[in-house]
């Protein structure tokens, strides 16, 4: 481990937590150097890998203890208030350090270049034709509206930059644990380094108010300790977490039909076609609706870069290319289904 993570482990242990045979490494597998948790010794199925006491968990109650947090908790009426509170806590504590939280804050990254918010021009260009070409700017605008509200209503936030807020919101979105009971949505030090896998080797939960992480299967020394983020397509993984998977069975695509977004899943059936269009306002002419949806799918498919362009872009924008390939398969399947 590096010094910041050594200090984090020491802090967790000092307040009564448990850190088993775990290490932090940047091997990151296919994700190109992402930090992750690794087993430094073998562990049996069911073994306790990590216990993080409530005193080390950044809950929304903790975030609301600051002056800024109290303002937000009392006045912000958006649906994402808990994530706004936690992101504001990160920026506030970076501006005004608190020794209690210094071991955790020192391990939070200062940049997330793998997230589309922070792409360079070449990688932004690689998103052309995909759902993310529209979703990323829309998501960015939504988050900056939050920042605009904070600057207008909350003291000591006027100096927060767009990039600082996008980074804080990205850290929260990608690291948030939805814990049960009184703990609620929270940031959990060290545990938030667990990367995602389709078949995770660890499972987490609560023991009282403590966060616990157990081995879901036997782990060999040197194995990365993964958890599962749920069934999410590469489109969703890249938009919210900043990575994709090489082999992801979950695929989807968002298309615009008469100004309304429609989510299309892989392998369309009669039922999924009906579910996809049930929210659209039409005159009851199902054949016309299906024909219109097929035209939209065909146009989106034609707008995607070719397989030859995939090969050219892969070296600089692998995640974008994976999204393109997934959307290409989804759109082709829907065109065939609606023919």
C-alpha positions in Angstrom: 0.0 0.0 0.0 1.0 3.6 -0.4 1.3 5.9 2.6 -2.3 7.4 2.4 -3.8 3.9 2.4 -1.6 2.7 5.2 -2.9 5.7 7.2 -6.5 4.8 6.2 -6.1 1.2 7.4 -4.5 2.4 10.7 -7.4 4.8 11.3 -10.1 2.1 10.7 -8.3 -0.3 13.0 -7.8 2.4 15.7 -11.6 3.0 16.0 -12.3 -0.7 16.4 -12.6 -1.8 12.8 -11.1 -4.8 11.1 -9.0 -4.9 7.9 -8.0 -8.4 7.0 -5.4 -9.5 4.5 -6.2 -6.8 2.0 -4.0 -4.5 0.0 -4.5 -1.6 -2.5 -3.0 -2.0 -5.9 -3.2 -0.3 -9.3 -3.1 -3.4 -11.4 -6.7 -2.8 -12.3 -7.0 -5.6 -14.8 -8.5 -4.6 -18.1 -9.5 -1.2 -16.6 -6.0 0.0 -17.1 -4.6 0.8 -13.7 -7.7 1.6 -11.7 -7.0 1.1 -8.0 -8.6 -1.9 -6.4 -8.6 -4.1 -3.4 -6.6 -7.3 -3.5 -6.2 -10.3 -1.2 -2.7 -10.4 0.2 -3.3 -13.9 1.5 -5.8 -16.7 0.8 -9.3 -16.3 2.3 -12.0 -19.0 2.8 -15.6 -18.4 1.6 -17.4 -16.4 4.3 -14.2 -15.0 5.8 -14.5 -11.4 7.2 -12.4 -9.2 4.9 -13.3 -5.8 6.2 -15.3 -4.1 9.0 -15.7 -0.4 8.8 -17.2 1.1 12.0 -20.0 3.7 11.8 -17.5 6.3 13.1 -15.6 6.0 9.8 -18.6 6.1 7.4 -19.6 9.3 5.7 -23.3 9.3 6.0 -25.7 12.1 4.9 -26.1 12.9 8.6 -22.3 13.5 8.8 -22.5 15.6 5.6 -25.3 17.7 7.2 -23.2 18.5 10.2 -21.3 21.2 8.4 -22.7 24.7 7.9 -23.0 24.1 4.2 -24.6 20.7 4.8 -27.2 22.3 7.1 -28.1 24.8 4.4 -28.5 22.1 1.8 -30.5 19.8 4.0 -32.9 22.5 4.9 -33.4 24.1 1.5 -32.5 21.8 -1.4 -35.6 20.1 -2.8 -34.1 18.1 -5.6 -34.5 14.3 -5.7 -30.7 13.8 -5.4 -30.3 15.7 -2.1 -28.3 12.9 -0.5 -25.7 12.8 -3.3 -25.6 16.6 -3.3 -24.9 16.6 0.4 -22.1 14.1 0.1 -20.5 15.8 -2.9 -20.7 19.2 -1.0 -19.1 17.5 2.0 -16.1 16.4 -0.1 -15.5 19.9 -1.4 -16.1 21.5 1.9 -13.7 19.2 3.7 -11.1 19.8 1.0 -11.5 23.5 1.6 -11.6 23.2 5.4 -9.8 20.0 6.4 -11.0 18.1 9.5 -8.3 15.8 11.1 -11.0 13.3 11.8 -11.6 12.7 8.1 -8.1 13.4 6.8 -7.2 9.7 6.4 -10.1 9.1 4.1 -10.0 12.4 2.1 -6.3 11.7 1.3 -7.3 8.6 -0.6 -9.9 10.2 -2.8 -8.6 10.9 -6.3 -8.1 14.4 -7.6 -9.1 13.5 -11.1 -11.1 10.7 -12.9 -9.9 10.8 -16.5 -11.8 7.7 -17.5 -15.2 9.3 -17.0 -16.8 11.0 -20.1 -17.1 14.3 -18.2 -13.3 14.6 -18.4 -12.6 13.1 -21.8 -10.2 14.8 -24.2 -11.4 15.7 -27.7 -10.4 12.4 -29.3 -12.4 10.3 -26.8 -15.4 12.7 -27.0 -15.4 12.2 -30.7 -15.4 8.5 -30.3 -18.9 8.7 -28.6 -20.4 10.0 -31.8 -23.6 8.2 -32.8 -24.1 6.6 -29.4 -26.7 7.3 -26.7 -23.9 8.9 -24.7 -23.4 11.7 -27.3 -26.6 13.2 -25.9 -26.7 11.7 -22.4 -23.3 12.9 -21.2 -24.0 16.7 -22.0 -27.5 16.3 -20.5 -26.1 14.7 -17.3 -23.4 17.3 -17.1 -25.9 20.2 -17.5 -28.1 18.6 -14.8 -25.2 18.5 -12.3 -24.1 22.0 -13.1 -27.7 23.2 -12.4 -27.2 21.8 -8.9 -24.0 23.8 -8.6 -25.8 26.9 -9.8 -28.3 26.5 -7.0 -25.6 26.0 -4.5 -23.7 29.1 -5.6 -27.0 31.1 -5.4 -28.2 29.9 -2.1 -25.4 28.4 0.0 -22.6 30.5 1.6 -19.0 29.6 0.8 -19.8 27.7 -2.4 -19.4 30.6 -4.9 -15.8 29.6 -5.5 -16.5 26.0 -6.4 -15.6 25.4 -10.0 -17.5 23.4 -12.5 -14.8 20.8 -12.8 -14.5 20.5 -9.0 -18.3 19.9 -8.6 -18.4 17.4 -11.5 -15.5 15.5 -9.9 -17.1 15.4 -6.5 -20.5 14.3 -7.9 -18.7 11.6 -10.0 -16.8 10.3 -6.9 -20.1 10.1 -5.0 -22.1 8.5 -7.8 -19.4 5.9 -8.4 -18.6 5.1 -4.8 -22.0 5.4 -3.1 -23.3 2.5 -1.0 -27.1 2.3 -0.4 -27.0 0.9 3.2 -30.1 -0.1 5.1 -31.6 1.3 8.2 -30.4 4.4 9.9 -27.1 4.5 7.9 -28.6 5.1 4.5 -26.7 6.3 1.5 -23.0 6.7 2.4 -19.4 6.7 1.5 -17.5 3.8 3.0 -13.7 4.2 3.2 -11.5 1.4 1.7 -14.6 -0.6 0.7 -15.2 2.0 -2.0 -12.1 0.7 -3.8 -13.9 -2.6 -4.7 -14.2 -2.8 -8.5 -17.2 -4.4 -10.2 -17.3 -7.9 -11.6 -20.2 -9.9 -13.1 -19.4 -12.7 -10.6 -18.1 -10.8 -7.5 -15.9 -12.5 -5.0 -17.2 -10.5 -2.1 -20.5 -9.5 -0.6 -21.2 -6.6 1.7 -23.8 -5.7 4.3 -24.4 -4.2 7.7 -23.7 -5.7 11.1 -25.5 -3.3 13.4 -24.3 0.0 12.0 -20.9 -1.3 10.9 -20.2 -2.0 7.3 -18.9 -5.5 6.7 -17.4 -7.2 3.7 -17.1 -11.0 3.5 -15.6 -13.3 0.9 -18.4 -14.7 -1.3 -16.1 -17.4 -2.5 -12.6 -18.7 -1.7 -10.0 -16.1 -2.6 -6.5 -16.9 -3.6 -3.6 -14.7 -2.6 -3.2 -11.9 -5.2 -6.8 -12.1 -6.4 -8.7 -8.8 -6.8 -11.6 -8.5 -4.4 -14.7 -7.5 -6.5 -18.2 -6.6 -5.6 -21.2 -6.4 -7.9 -22.7 -3.1 -9.0 -25.8 -4.8 -10.4 -26.8 -5.7 -13.9 -25.8 -2.6 -15.9 -25.0 -2.2 -19.6 -21.7 -0.6 -20.7 -23.7 2.5 -21.5 -24.7 2.8 -17.9 -21.4 1.8 -16.5 -19.5 4.4 -18.5 -22.0 7.2 -17.8 -22.1 6.6 -14.0 -18.8 4.9 -13.1 -16.4 5.6 -15.9 -15.5 2.1 -17.1 -16.9 -0.7 -19.3 -16.6 -4.5 -19.3 -15.1 -6.5 -22.2 -17.9 -9.1 -22.0 -21.1 -7.6 -20.7 -24.4 -9.5 -21.3 -26.4 -6.4 -20.4 -26.8 -4.2 -23.4 -29.2 -1.3 -24.1 -29.6 1.8 -26.2 -31.7 5.0 -25.9 -33.5 6.3 -28.9 -35.6 9.4 -29.5 -39.1 8.8 -30.9 -41.2 11.9 -31.5 -39.2 13.7 -28.8 -39.6 11.0 -26.2 -36.7 8.8 -25.0 -37.2 5.0 -25.4 -34.9 2.5 -23.8 -34.2 -0.6 -25.9 -32.8 -3.7 -24.4 -31.0 -6.6 -26.0 -32.9 -9.5 -27.7 -36.3 -7.8 -28.2 -39.5 -9.9 -27.7 -43.1 -9.1 -28.2 -43.3 -8.2 -24.5 -40.3 -6.0 -24.5 -41.4 -4.2 -27.6 -44.7 -3.5 -25.9 -43.0 -2.3 -22.8 -40.6 0.0 -24.7 -43.4 1.9 -26.5 -46.1 1.8 -23.8 -45.3 5.4 -22.6 -45.5 6.9 -26.1 -48.5 9.0 -27.0 -49.9 7.5 -30.3 -53.3 7.1 -31.9 -53.5 3.3 -31.4 -52.1 2.4 -34.8 -49.5 -0.2 -33.6 -48.2 -0.9 -37.1 -47.5 2.8 -37.6 -45.8 3.0 -34.2 -43.6 0.0 -34.9 -42.7 1.3 -38.4 -41.7 4.7 -36.9 -39.6 3.0 -34.2 -37.9 0.9 -36.8 -37.0 3.9 -38.9 -35.5 5.6 -35.8 -33.5 2.4 -35.0 -32.3 2.1 -38.6 -31.2 5.8 -38.6 -29.3 5.4 -35.4 -27.7 2.3 -36.6 -26.5 4.0 -39.8 -25.2 6.9 -37.7 -22.9 4.7 -35.6 -19.3 4.5 -36.8 -18.4 1.4 -38.7 -16.6 -1.6 -37.5 -13.5 -0.4 -39.3 -13.7 2.9 -37.4 -14.1 0.8 -34.2 -10.7 -0.7 -34.8 -9.1 2.7 -35.5 -10.6 4.3 -32.3 -10.1 1.3 -30.0 -6.6 2.4 -29.0 -7.6 5.8 -27.7 -11.3 5.1 -26.7 -11.8 1.5 -25.8 -14.8 2.2 -23.5 -16.5 4.2 -26.2 -16.0 1.5 -28.8 -17.5 -1.1 -26.4 -20.6 1.1 -26.0 -20.8 1.4 -29.8 -20.5 -2.3 -30.4 -23.2 -3.0 -27.8 -25.6 -0.4 -29.3 -25.0 -1.7 -32.8 -26.1 -5.2 -31.7 -29.2 -3.8 -29.9 -30.3 -1.7 -32.8 -29.7 -4.4 -35.4 -31.9 -6.8 -33.2 -34.7 -4.2 -33.0 -34.6 -3.5 -36.7 -34.9 -7.2 -37.4 -37.7 -7.6 -34.8 -39.7 -4.7 -36.2 -39.3 -5.6 -39.8 
